[in-house]
Every structure is written in structure tokens, then in C-alpha cells.
Amino acid sequence: MKLVSVNVGRPRAVSWRGEQVMTGIDKAPVTGRVTLRTLNLDGDGQADLTVHGGAAKAVYCYPLQHYEFWQRELARDLPLGMFGENFTIEGGDEDSVHIGDEFTIGSGRVVVTQPRLPCYKLGIRFESDQMVKRFLGAGRSGFYVAVLEEGQVGAGDAIELVARHAAAVRVSEITRLYVTKTYTAADRAVIERALQIPSLPDSWKDYFREERL
């Protein structure tokens, strides 16, 4: 895989439905090397730290190939960073990347933690109340990573898989299981595997433990 674009942005106030809303979803590409830190990238920030950011959501990755799909769906051009992602990546997606996968990027090292579940601020970004539902339904979630080793990253860096957990579950499977309310025996077996992965956050594990009972 390859890092195509590094995108950052500070929280700012925007007008939405007659109210001022603070959001950090507006990201734009930057040039040169950027420091990858435990909680985010230099120059980046989140508005509501109760649901965004934190060690398990330090960096949001979104596959470049999804841009072509959305440009057709929305009939508009989309600049990189439009989905609020920090890393626009090439050569990997939710079907090939697994929860618990560890990658080196530049001089840093990261681990995949969870899919992205969109909030209403994605709708603000696209000026559409329907965008959140469309995004989740499309199955093109992207994924978050936690930072295992800080380092310098930049566009063009290789993203190299260096470790995969023995119980690895595809990102797309985790998203599907989150949406699914009735589990088959095979689904429950996948959930059992997912619960063994250290990088999957406790909030996700608690959700699956409750839903499978």
C-alpha cells in the first residue's frame, strides 16, 4: 500500500441548520514530512474529544479507490481529505485490511483498531442530511489506526504490513457485524475471534458481547 496524501485541519466553527457547530472534519493535504504522534498528526485536531480522537482513533485512513465511487454517486469532484481522513491510501481497503494489522509508514508504526462510524458532521461536510446513511450503507468506511511508534510520514511513503494478529478479522466484517442485529453461528465465531484482538477498543467489544447474548 502507499500513502497518497496526508491531510490535516484544526477545528473551526461552521454554520449548519441555523446553528454554529465546531468541527474538525475539514482536512486538506499538506506537503513535506509530518510528525505522527500518539494522539494525532502535527497540525491536526478534533472538535469533540468525547467521540473523536484519542489513542484508538489517532489517524483515520480512507482508500483512494472509494473516491471514484463517490464521485459517480454524488456527481461531483471531491478533493482529497473530503471524508475527513488524515491518510488517503492506495492499494488496500476494508476487505484486505484487518483489525489488528500492524503497518510501518515512514518512520512510524501503527495498528488498525476499528472502522469509521460516521456522525452528523459528515453530513455537514457534504451539506446533506442523507450522507451519513449513504456512507454507512455503502460499506466504504475506511478505518482508524493507533500509533505504536511515533515518526515522520509524508505522501509517497510505503505502507508495509509487518504483523497480523492470529484472530484477525477484516474491517468490512466488523462493520457488517455492527450493522447486523441477528447473528448466525458463523457470525458468532467471527465475533469470538474479534474479541481476542487487543487493538479492538473495549467499547466495540462491549457492544458485541451485549449483542450476541
MARLOFI-23466 format. One record per residue: residue in three letters; y negated, x negated, z of N, C-alpha, C in turn; residue number from 0. Coordinates in pm, 1 decimal, always signed. Atoms other than C-alpha are relative to their C-alpha. Layout:
# residues N
("ala", (Y, X, Z), (Y, X, Z), (Y, X, Z), NUM);
...
***
This chain:
# residues 213
("met", (+119.5, -85.1, +0.0), (+0.0, +0.0, +0.0), (-124.4, -88.6, +0.0), 0);
("lys", (+125.5, +74.5, +5.7), (-360.6, -101.1, -36.6), (-113.2, +82.0, +60.4), 1);
("leu", (+120.6, -62.3, -53.5), (-685.9, -26.9, +142.3), (-104.4, +4.2, -111.2), 2);
("val", (+92.3, -16.8, +112.9), (-913.8, +112.6, -127.9), (-144.3, +2.1, +46.0), 3);
("ser", (+137.5, -14.5, -47.6), (-1220.6, +194.9, +79.1), (-2.1, +10.8, +152.0), 4);
("val", (+25.6, -13.6, -143.4), (-1345.5, +152.4, +436.2), (-124.3, +86.3, +14.8), 5);
("asn", (+108.3, -98.0, -11.0), (-1564.4, +446.7, +537.2), (-38.3, +21.8, +145.9), 6);
("val", (+46.2, -19.9, -137.3), (-1776.9, +483.0, +848.6), (-122.1, +91.4, +0.4), 7);
("gly", (+118.5, -83.9, -14.5), (-2050.3, +708.1, +981.3), (-23.9, +33.7, +145.9), 8);
("arg", (+37.0, -36.4, -135.3), (-2236.1, +787.7, +1301.2), (-16.6, +151.7, +10.2), 9);
("pro", (+23.5, -144.1, -17.7), (-2252.6, +1141.2, +1446.3), (-144.9, +37.7, -28.2), 10);
("arg", (+135.1, -49.7, +26.0), (-2550.3, +1345.8, +1333.3), (+0.6, +151.8, +8.2), 11);
("ala", (+13.6, -145.6, -8.1), (-2681.0, +1698.6, +1365.4), (-14.3, +58.4, -139.8), 12);
("val", (+9.9, -71.5, +126.8), (-2629.7, +1936.4, +1072.8), (-19.1, +147.9, +30.3), 13);
("ser", (+21.0, -143.6, -16.3), (-2729.8, +2298.0, +1024.9), (+118.0, +75.5, -59.3), 14);
("trp", (-114.6, -78.1, +47.7), (-2437.9, +2542.8, +999.2), (-3.6, +137.5, +63.3), 15);
("arg", (+2.4, -138.5, -45.2), (-2448.7, +2920.5, +1023.6), (-112.0, +25.2, +100.4), 16);
("gly", (+118.1, -21.5, -82.1), (-2793.3, +2906.1, +1178.5), (-3.9, -80.0, +128.8), 17);
("glu", (-4.0, +81.8, -119.6), (-2698.7, +2651.9, +1444.9), (+2.7, -147.8, -35.5), 18);
("gln", (-8.9, +144.6, +15.2), (-2730.0, +2277.3, +1489.6), (+132.8, -47.8, +59.5), 19);
("val", (-131.5, +46.8, -41.7), (-2389.1, +2111.9, +1510.7), (+5.1, -152.3, -14.6), 20);
("met", (-19.0, +144.6, +8.2), (-2317.1, +1747.8, +1592.0), (+137.1, -28.6, -60.4), 21);
("thr", (-126.9, +34.7, +64.3), (-2052.1, +1599.0, +1367.9), (-1.0, -145.4, -45.8), 22);
("gly", (-14.9, +136.4, +49.5), (-1920.0, +1256.2, +1278.0), (+86.4, -5.6, -123.7), 23);
("ile", (-91.7, -5.0, +114.8), (-1721.7, +1371.2, +974.6), (-60.4, -62.6, -125.4), 24);
("asp", (+62.2, +58.8, +118.8), (-1975.1, +1233.1, +726.5), (+23.6, -151.1, -1.8), 25);
("lys", (-32.0, +141.9, +13.7), (-1827.6, +897.1, +628.2), (-36.0, -46.9, -140.3), 26);
("ala", (+35.5, +57.3, +130.3), (-1938.9, +668.5, +347.3), (+56.5, -141.6, -9.8), 27);
("pro", (-56.6, +134.2, +16.5), (-1789.7, +349.5, +200.2), (-98.4, -110.0, +37.9), 28);
("val", (+80.3, +118.4, -32.1), (-1913.6, +13.5, +326.0), (+62.1, -120.1, -70.9), 29);
("thr", (-48.0, +121.7, +64.6), (-1883.4, -327.8, +166.8), (+21.9, -109.0, +103.6), 30);
("gly", (-22.5, +112.5, -89.7), (-1765.3, -650.9, +321.0), (+107.4, +28.1, +103.0), 31);
("arg", (-100.3, -10.5, -104.8), (-1544.6, -702.5, +624.5), (-54.8, +80.1, +117.7), 32);
("val", (+36.4, -84.3, -113.1), (-1549.5, -457.4, +914.4), (+97.7, -27.7, +113.6), 33);
("thr", (-87.3, +25.4, -114.1), (-1414.7, -511.2, +1264.5), (+72.7, +127.1, +41.0), 34);
("leu", (-87.8, -108.0, -44.2), (-1123.0, -285.5, +1353.5), (+22.6, -18.0, +149.5), 35);
("arg", (-10.7, +10.3, -144.8), (-1134.0, -213.5, +1725.7), (+94.5, +106.2, +55.9), 36);
("thr", (-98.6, -87.4, -63.3), (-911.8, -28.4, +1972.6), (-34.5, +147.6, -14.7), 37);
("leu", (+39.2, -140.1, +4.4), (-1115.0, +293.1, +1955.9), (-59.4, +44.8, -132.7), 38);
("asn", (+56.1, -37.4, +129.9), (-1270.8, +283.3, +1608.6), (-36.6, -125.6, -78.5), 39);
("leu", (+53.4, +109.8, +80.1), (-1434.8, +69.0, +1343.1), (-146.7, -22.2, +37.3), 40);
("asp", (+142.1, +24.8, -20.5), (-1769.6, -100.7, +1390.5), (-81.0, +85.6, -96.8), 41);
("gly", (+85.2, -84.5, +83.5), (-2038.3, +135.0, +1262.4), (+45.7, +142.9, -8.2), 42);
("asp", (-53.2, -134.7, +6.0), (-1826.9, +445.5, +1314.8), (-11.7, +67.1, +136.5), 43);
("gly", (+6.3, -73.3, -125.8), (-1835.9, +719.9, +1577.2), (+45.2, +143.1, -18.1), 44);
("gln", (-41.3, -139.8, -0.6), (-1719.1, +1068.5, +1671.6), (-94.4, +79.3, +89.1), 45);
("ala", (+95.2, -82.7, -73.9), (-1928.8, +1355.9, +1799.2), (+61.3, +61.3, +125.4), 46);
("asp", (-65.6, -68.3, -110.8), (-1683.0, +1541.5, +2024.8), (+124.5, -76.5, +40.0), 47);
("leu", (-110.1, +87.3, -38.3), (-1461.3, +1293.9, +2205.9), (+111.7, +73.1, +73.1), 48);
("thr", (-108.9, -76.4, -62.5), (-1258.7, +1571.0, +2368.7), (+109.7, +32.5, -100.3), 49);
("val", (-99.2, -31.9, +103.1), (-1082.9, +1638.7, +2036.3), (+7.1, -104.6, -111.2), 50);
("his", (+1.9, +102.6, +103.8), (-1175.6, +1343.9, +1812.8), (-4.3, -137.7, +64.2), 51);
("gly", (+5.3, +136.0, -49.8), (-1140.6, +972.1, +1852.5), (+104.7, -26.0, +106.9), 52);
("gly", (-98.2, +42.4, -98.3), (-957.5, +796.3, +2131.8), (+98.9, -97.1, -61.3), 53);
("ala", (-89.7, +105.5, +47.1), (-689.5, +529.5, +2108.1), (+101.4, +49.6, -102.7), 54);
("ala", (-101.0, -51.7, +92.8), (-436.8, +753.4, +1928.3), (-59.4, +46.2, -131.9), 55);
("lys", (+68.3, -42.7, +122.1), (-695.7, +857.0, +1669.8), (-110.1, -99.6, -35.7), 56);
("ala", (+101.9, +102.4, +22.9), (-878.3, +527.7, +1628.0), (-48.2, -1.6, -144.2), 57);
("val", (+32.5, +7.6, +142.9), (-865.4, +536.6, +1247.8), (+75.7, +111.0, -72.9), 58);
("tyr", (-61.6, -105.0, +81.1), (-799.7, +822.9, +1006.8), (+18.4, -51.0, -142.3), 59);
("cys", (-34.7, +48.0, +134.4), (-623.6, +737.4, +678.8), (+26.5, +118.7, -92.7), 60);
("tyr", (-23.0, -107.5, +95.9), (-625.2, +954.4, +367.4), (+36.1, -58.6, -135.7), 61);
("pro", (-45.6, +54.5, +127.7), (-434.2, +890.3, +43.2), (-94.9, +30.4, -115.9), 62);
("leu", (+86.6, -14.0, +116.7), (-641.8, +833.6, -268.5), (+54.3, +103.3, -97.2), 63);
("gln", (-59.7, -90.5, +98.3), (-394.7, +1035.7, -477.2), (-34.8, +145.9, +26.8), 64);
("his", (+34.6, -138.7, -31.6), (-497.3, +1354.0, -295.9), (-136.5, +40.0, -57.3), 65);
("tyr", (+131.3, -32.0, +55.9), (-847.3, +1328.5, -436.5), (+12.2, +70.3, -135.1), 66);
("glu", (-18.6, -63.2, +130.7), (-722.3, +1417.9, -783.4), (+38.3, +146.8, +16.4), 67);
("phe", (-40.1, -138.5, -27.6), (-555.3, +1731.9, -643.1), (-120.0, +83.8, +41.4), 68);
("trp", (+112.4, -78.5, -50.8), (-866.3, +1844.2, -456.6), (-111.7, +15.2, -102.7), 69);
("gln", (+101.9, -12.4, +104.1), (-1097.1, +1773.1, -746.5), (+36.9, +110.0, -98.4), 70);
("arg", (-44.1, -111.4, +84.0), (-887.3, +2010.1, -956.5), (-15.4, +132.6, +74.1), 71);
("glu", (+4.1, -122.4, -78.8), (-863.7, +2268.1, -677.9), (-142.4, +50.9, +21.1), 72);
("leu", (+137.0, -36.3, -34.7), (-1233.5, +2262.9, -596.8), (-96.4, -8.6, -117.7), 73);
("ala", (+81.4, +13.3, +121.2), (-1362.9, +2186.9, -947.9), (-131.0, -73.6, +28.7), 74);
("arg", (+118.4, +81.2, -30.1), (-1599.3, +1917.9, -823.5), (+42.6, -144.6, +22.8), 75);
("asp", (-26.0, +140.0, -30.7), (-1625.8, +1542.6, -790.6), (-10.3, -20.8, +150.6), 76);
("leu", (-2.7, +25.0, -143.6), (-1552.6, +1405.5, -444.9), (-14.0, -149.9, +26.1), 77);
("pro", (+14.6, +142.2, -31.9), (-1685.1, +1072.3, -316.3), (+100.9, -42.4, +105.5), 78);
("leu", (-92.2, +49.9, -100.8), (-1452.9, +854.3, -110.1), (-61.9, +15.9, +138.7), 79);
("gly", (+48.1, -29.2, -134.4), (-1480.3, +937.4, +257.1), (-30.0, +146.7, +21.1), 80);
("met", (+36.6, -141.2, -5.8), (-1531.3, +1307.0, +180.0), (+81.4, +75.9, +104.8), 81);
("phe", (-85.0, -71.2, -95.6), (-1243.8, +1411.0, +407.1), (-16.8, -53.5, +142.3), 82);
("gly", (+26.0, +56.0, -131.9), (-1385.0, +1216.0, +698.0), (+89.1, -117.1, +33.4), 83);
("glu", (-91.9, +110.0, -27.3), (-1133.1, +937.6, +656.6), (-72.6, -132.7, +12.4), 84);
("asn", (+50.6, +137.1, -13.5), (-1201.2, +582.7, +767.6), (+59.6, -91.5, -105.2), 85);
("phe", (-68.7, +79.6, +101.3), (-943.3, +432.8, +533.4), (+45.1, +92.4, -112.8), 86);
("thr", (-58.5, -62.2, +118.0), (-888.4, +562.8, +182.6), (+105.3, -97.3, -50.0), 87);
("ile", (-110.7, +91.1, +28.9), (-546.7, +420.9, +93.9), (+69.1, +37.9, -130.5), 88);
("glu", (-72.8, -20.5, +125.8), (-337.3, +381.6, -218.8), (+143.6, -48.1, +17.6), 89);
("gly", (-138.8, +44.0, -0.6), (+40.3, +366.9, -254.8), (+85.7, +55.8, +111.0), 90);
("gly", (-78.2, -62.1, -106.7), (+151.0, +575.6, +41.5), (-55.2, +136.9, +31.2), 91);
("asp", (+45.5, -133.4, -35.9), (+137.3, +935.6, +157.2), (+84.0, +54.1, +115.2), 92);
("glu", (-67.0, -61.3, -114.7), (+272.9, +1178.4, +416.4), (+151.6, +3.6, -13.7), 93);
("asp", (-143.9, -0.5, +21.5), (+619.5, +1174.5, +258.4), (+62.0, -138.8, +13.1), 94);
("ser", (-53.8, +135.8, -6.8), (+656.7, +796.0, +262.4), (-35.6, -72.7, +129.6), 95);
("val", (+42.9, +60.7, -125.7), (+475.2, +709.8, +585.8), (+60.4, +78.9, +116.6), 96);
("his", (-67.5, -61.0, -114.1), (+649.3, +779.3, +918.8), (-78.3, -20.4, +129.9), 97);
("ile", (+53.0, +18.6, -133.9), (+531.9, +835.8, +1273.4), (+70.5, -121.0, +61.5), 98);
("gly", (-56.8, +121.7, -56.8), (+581.7, +501.1, +1446.9), (+0.4, -119.0, -92.8), 99);
("asp", (+10.5, +113.6, +92.0), (+538.3, +289.9, +1134.2), (-111.5, -93.6, +44.7), 100);
("glu", (+101.3, +100.2, -32.2), (+353.3, -32.7, +1208.8), (-37.9, -75.5, -126.9), 101);
("phe", (+51.9, +66.9, +118.9), (+134.1, -191.7, +943.3), (-98.5, -109.6, +39.6), 102);
("thr", (+109.5, +96.2, -9.0), (-77.2, -502.7, +913.9), (-102.0, +36.3, -107.7), 103);
("ile", (+111.4, -22.5, +93.3), (-417.1, -452.3, +749.2), (-102.1, -108.5, +28.7), 104);
("gly", (+87.4, +112.9, -26.8), (-634.2, -757.4, +705.7), (+59.6, -82.3, +112.7), 105);
("ser", (-50.6, +74.1, -116.2), (-604.2, -943.9, +1036.3), (+34.4, +92.5, +116.0), 106);
("gly", (-33.4, -97.1, -103.2), (-536.6, -622.5, +1229.9), (+140.1, +54.9, -15.8), 107);
("arg", (-132.5, -63.3, +1.5), (-221.1, -430.0, +1314.1), (-13.9, +139.1, +60.4), 108);
("val", (+14.2, -139.3, -42.6), (-188.3, -52.5, +1351.4), (+136.8, +67.5, +3.3), 109);
("val", (-121.8, -80.2, -3.5), (+76.0, +211.5, +1426.8), (-35.3, +145.0, -26.2), 110);
("val", (+25.1, -139.4, +35.7), (+96.2, +565.1, +1284.7), (+34.1, +89.4, +119.4), 111);
("thr", (-17.0, -83.1, -118.9), (+54.8, +828.4, +1556.4), (+22.3, +147.9, -28.3), 112);
("gln", (-5.1, -144.8, +19.2), (+10.6, +1178.0, +1410.7), (-68.8, +40.5, -130.4), 113);
("pro", (+75.3, -53.5, +114.7), (-102.1, +1393.1, +1116.9), (-138.8, +43.9, +45.9), 114);
("arg", (+130.9, -56.1, -30.9), (-458.0, +1520.5, +1098.4), (+10.3, +152.6, -3.8), 115);
("leu", (+14.4, -145.2, -3.0), (-505.7, +1881.8, +1204.3), (-148.4, +29.8, -12.8), 116);
("pro", (+143.1, -17.7, +26.5), (-838.6, +1996.0, +1058.4), (-66.0, +96.8, +97.7), 117);
("cys", (+79.5, -92.7, -80.3), (-1108.6, +2160.5, +1268.3), (-109.8, +58.8, -89.1), 118);
("tyr", (+100.4, -71.1, +78.5), (-1400.3, +2377.5, +1158.0), (-102.3, -92.8, -63.9), 119);
("lys", (+99.6, +90.9, +56.4), (-1612.8, +2070.5, +1087.3), (+37.3, -46.2, -140.7), 120);
("leu", (-36.7, +24.8, +139.5), (-1410.7, +2008.7, +772.2), (-61.6, +107.4, -88.0), 121);
("gly", (+66.0, -108.5, +72.0), (-1541.8, +2347.5, +662.5), (-148.6, -25.4, -16.2), 122);
("ile", (+142.5, +35.2, +9.6), (-1894.0, +2229.7, +740.0), (-20.3, -104.4, -108.7), 123);
("arg", (+11.1, +108.7, +97.7), (-1838.3, +1917.4, +531.9), (+5.6, +53.7, -143.1), 124);
("phe", (-17.5, -56.0, +133.6), (-1727.1, +2126.9, +233.2), (-79.0, +128.5, -20.7), 125);
("glu", (+80.5, -122.2, +5.0), (-1962.3, +2416.7, +309.7), (+85.1, +120.7, -38.2), 126);
("ser", (-93.2, -108.7, +29.2), (-1666.2, +2654.5, +307.1), (+83.6, +31.3, +123.5), 127);
("asp", (-81.8, -40.0, -113.7), (-1504.4, +2851.1, +589.5), (+149.3, -1.3, -33.2), 128);
("gln", (-139.3, -5.0, +41.9), (-1181.2, +2858.0, +386.8), (+65.9, -137.8, -8.6), 129);
("met", (-53.2, +133.3, +25.5), (-1143.4, +2482.7, +361.3), (+103.7, -43.2, +102.8), 130);
("val", (-96.1, +39.7, -103.1), (-960.8, +2437.8, +692.3), (+137.9, +57.0, -31.5), 131);
("lys", (-126.9, -64.7, +33.6), (-690.3, +2687.2, +595.3), (+59.7, -60.4, -126.6), 132);
("arg", (-49.4, +56.9, +124.9), (-663.6, +2544.4, +244.0), (+54.0, -140.8, +21.9), 133);
("phe", (-39.6, +138.2, -27.1), (-639.6, +2189.5, +374.8), (+136.5, -4.2, +68.2), 134);
("leu", (-126.8, -1.9, -71.8), (-357.5, +2267.4, +618.4), (+112.3, +52.7, -88.3), 135);
("gly", (-101.4, -58.0, +87.2), (-173.7, +2481.0, +364.2), (+42.5, -91.8, -112.3), 136);
("ala", (-31.6, +90.9, +110.6), (-185.9, +2206.8, +100.3), (+97.3, -109.8, +39.8), 137);
("gly", (-92.1, +103.6, -44.6), (+20.5, +1971.4, +315.2), (-47.4, -141.4, -26.3), 138);
("arg", (+57.9, +132.5, +25.3), (-212.8, +1682.7, +237.9), (-88.6, -37.2, +118.0), 139);
("ser", (+69.7, +15.1, -127.9), (-306.8, +1599.5, +594.3), (-61.7, -137.1, +22.2), 140);
("gly", (+35.9, +133.6, -41.7), (-346.4, +1225.2, +596.5), (+60.0, -25.4, +137.9), 141);
("phe", (-58.3, +31.7, -130.1), (-263.4, +1055.6, +925.4), (-90.7, -95.5, +78.1), 142);
("tyr", (+75.0, +88.5, -88.9), (-409.8, +874.2, +1224.3), (+84.3, -121.1, +37.3), 143);
("val", (-66.9, +118.6, -52.5), (-328.5, +525.5, +1345.4), (-69.9, -46.4, +126.6), 144);
("ala", (+53.1, +69.8, -117.1), (-372.7, +349.0, +1677.4), (-3.7, -148.7, -33.5), 145);
("val", (+16.9, +143.0, +26.5), (-482.4, -13.3, +1682.1), (+80.8, -80.9, +101.1), 146);
("leu", (-81.0, +87.4, -85.4), (-224.5, -256.7, +1819.3), (-63.4, -137.3, +15.1), 147);
("glu", (+70.7, +128.5, -2.6), (-421.1, -569.3, +1730.6), (-130.6, +15.0, -75.6), 148);
("glu", (+129.9, -6.6, +65.8), (-791.8, -578.8, +1654.4), (-10.1, -108.6, -106.9), 149);
("gly", (+16.1, +98.1, +106.2), (-905.1, -761.7, +1343.5), (-106.1, +41.0, -99.6), 150);
("gln", (+95.8, -26.0, +106.4), (-1117.9, -770.5, +1031.2), (+72.1, +65.5, -118.3), 151);
("val", (-58.7, -69.6, +114.9), (-1048.7, -530.8, +743.4), (-106.7, +18.8, -107.2), 152);
("gly", (+93.0, -23.5, +109.4), (-1202.9, -466.0, +403.9), (+72.3, +57.9, -120.0), 153);
("ala", (-56.8, -57.6, +121.4), (-1149.1, -286.8, +74.2), (+74.9, -107.0, -77.7), 154);
("gly", (-83.9, +93.2, +74.0), (-872.3, -450.2, -125.5), (+109.9, -62.1, +82.8), 155);
("asp", (-103.8, +56.9, -86.0), (-665.5, -554.2, +176.2), (+134.2, +68.3, -24.7), 156);
("ala", (-135.1, -56.3, +5.7), (-289.6, -507.1, +153.7), (+31.3, +67.7, +132.7), 157);
("ile", (-50.4, -69.6, -118.4), (-135.1, -259.8, +396.8), (+151.0, -18.8, -2.0), 158);
("glu", (-139.6, +40.4, +6.9), (+206.7, -402.1, +476.7), (+79.1, +55.0, +118.4), 159);
("leu", (-88.0, -51.5, -103.6), (+485.1, -228.5, +667.9), (+72.4, -117.0, +66.7), 160);
("val", (-64.2, +110.2, -72.2), (+610.4, -463.4, +939.6), (+104.6, +49.6, +99.6), 161);
("ala", (-100.6, -53.7, -92.2), (+814.5, -230.6, +1163.7), (+9.2, +150.8, -16.6), 162);
("arg", (-21.7, -144.8, +4.8), (+966.1, +118.0, +1158.1), (+91.3, +37.9, +116.7), 163);
("his", (-77.9, -42.7, -115.1), (+1093.0, +297.4, +1467.8), (+134.4, +57.9, -44.9), 164);
("ala", (-134.2, -46.5, +34.8), (+1465.3, +379.0, +1468.4), (+7.3, +151.1, -14.2), 165);
("ala", (-0.7, -147.3, +4.9), (+1385.0, +750.2, +1520.1), (-106.6, +54.2, -94.3), 166);
("ala", (+114.2, -34.3, +84.8), (+1115.7, +755.6, +1251.5), (+12.0, +137.6, -66.1), 167);
("val", (+10.6, -131.6, +63.8), (+1006.5, +1096.9, +1124.2), (-121.1, -2.7, -92.5), 168);
("arg", (+110.8, +0.3, +96.2), (+792.3, +1143.9, +814.2), (-118.7, +80.4, +53.4), 169);
("val", (+121.3, -71.8, -39.5), (+434.1, +1252.4, +873.2), (+5.4, +144.1, -50.1), 170);
("ser", (-6.5, -134.5, +56.3), (+492.6, +1551.0, +644.1), (+93.9, +90.1, +79.0), 171);
("glu", (-93.5, -78.5, -80.1), (+787.0, +1663.3, +860.1), (-64.6, +45.4, +130.7), 172);
("ile", (+68.6, -36.6, -124.2), (+577.0, +1657.5, +1175.4), (-97.5, +114.0, -25.8), 173);
("thr", (+93.4, -106.9, +34.0), (+313.9, +1871.6, +1005.5), (+73.8, +130.8, -24.2), 174);
("arg", (-78.3, -120.9, +28.3), (+574.6, +2116.3, +878.0), (+53.2, +62.0, +128.6), 175);
("leu", (-55.2, -50.9, -125.7), (+733.2, +2146.9, +1222.0), (-108.2, +58.6, +89.6), 176);
("tyr", (+110.6, -54.4, -78.0), (+394.4, +2205.8, +1379.2), (-33.0, +142.4, -46.2), 177);
("val", (+34.6, -130.6, +57.1), (+329.8, +2498.7, +1145.7), (+114.0, +99.7, +17.7), 178);
("thr", (-117.0, -87.0, -10.1), (+685.3, +2636.5, +1164.5), (+17.8, +51.7, +142.1), 179);
("lys", (-17.8, -58.2, -132.8), (+747.7, +2874.6, +1452.7), (+146.5, +29.4, +32.8), 180);
("thr", (-142.7, -23.3, -20.5), (+1122.5, +2929.9, +1405.3), (+76.0, -122.5, -48.1), 181);
("tyr", (-66.3, +124.8, +33.2), (+1335.4, +2617.8, +1414.5), (+149.3, +19.3, -25.5), 182);
("thr", (-142.6, +6.2, +25.8), (+1676.4, +2562.4, +1261.9), (+60.1, -111.1, +86.5), 183);
("ala", (-66.9, +107.6, -72.6), (+1935.3, +2334.6, +1419.4), (-44.1, -135.9, -53.9), 184);
("ala", (+44.3, +126.2, +61.0), (+1830.0, +2064.3, +1172.0), (-142.8, -34.3, +45.3), 185);
("asp", (+136.5, +22.8, -47.6), (+1464.6, +2108.8, +1274.1), (+0.1, -54.2, +142.0), 186);
("arg", (-5.8, +42.7, -139.4), (+1554.9, +2069.8, +1639.5), (+49.1, -143.5, +11.2), 187);
("ala", (-47.2, +138.2, +1.2), (+1738.1, +1748.7, +1560.0), (-113.5, -96.0, -35.9), 188);
("val", (+115.8, +82.1, +37.2), (+1424.0, +1612.4, +1392.0), (-97.0, -9.6, +118.0), 189);
("ile", (+88.6, +0.6, -116.7), (+1217.6, +1713.4, +1695.5), (+53.0, -94.4, +106.9), 190);
("glu", (-59.7, +90.2, -98.4), (+1460.6, +1530.9, +1923.3), (-29.5, -145.3, -35.3), 191);
("arg", (+33.3, +136.0, +42.7), (+1404.6, +1217.8, +1716.2), (-146.8, -29.8, +25.0), 192);
("ala", (+143.9, +21.2, -14.8), (+1028.0, +1261.0, +1719.5), (-38.6, -26.2, +145.1), 193);
("leu", (+30.6, +16.7, -141.9), (+1025.1, +1284.0, +2098.2), (+32.2, -140.3, +50.1), 194);
("gln", (-36.1, +136.8, -39.7), (+1171.5, +932.7, +2112.1), (-102.9, -103.9, -45.2), 195);
("ile", (+94.3, +96.2, +59.0), (+878.4, +773.2, +1924.8), (-118.6, -20.8, +94.1), 196);
("pro", (+106.9, +24.7, -96.7), (+633.9, +607.9, +2168.4), (-140.2, +30.7, -51.5), 197);
("ser", (+136.9, -17.3, +51.0), (+332.3, +635.1, +1937.1), (-39.4, +145.6, -19.6), 198);
("leu", (+34.7, -141.8, +10.6), (+355.5, +1016.3, +1902.9), (-64.3, +41.9, +131.6), 199);
("pro", (+71.5, -31.2, -124.5), (+96.0, +1139.4, +2157.1), (+71.0, +104.4, +85.9), 200);
("asp", (-62.6, -92.8, -94.3), (+205.7, +1330.1, +2466.4), (-33.4, +145.1, -32.0), 201);
("ser", (+38.5, -137.7, +31.7), (+12.6, +1638.2, +2351.8), (+91.4, +59.1, -106.5), 202);
("trp", (-93.3, -46.0, +103.4), (+236.2, +1663.5, +2043.1), (+139.3, +18.4, +59.0), 203);
("lys", (-132.3, -11.4, -61.3), (+549.7, +1601.7, +2247.0), (+8.1, +124.3, +88.0), 204);
("asp", (+2.6, -119.1, -85.4), (+450.0, +1871.0, +2496.7), (+8.2, +126.6, -84.1), 205);
("tyr", (-2.9, -116.4, +89.2), (+389.0, +2114.6, +2210.8), (+141.5, +26.6, -49.5), 206);
("phe", (-134.0, -18.7, +54.8), (+731.9, +2055.8, +2059.7), (+100.2, +35.7, +109.6), 207);
("arg", (-90.9, -36.2, -110.8), (+905.4, +2073.6, +2397.0), (-13.3, +147.7, +33.0), 208);
("glu", (+22.5, -141.0, -29.9), (+746.9, +2412.5, +2458.6), (+53.5, +91.4, -110.4), 209);
("glu", (-36.9, -85.8, +112.4), (+813.0, +2549.7, +2110.4), (+151.3, +6.0, -23.1), 210);
("arg", (-143.5, +2.0, +29.0), (+1178.6, +2450.3, +2094.3), (+81.4, +69.2, +107.4), 211);
("leu", (-73.8, -67.6, -107.9), (+1272.3, +2624.6, +2420.4), (+38.0, +141.1, -39.9), 212);
***
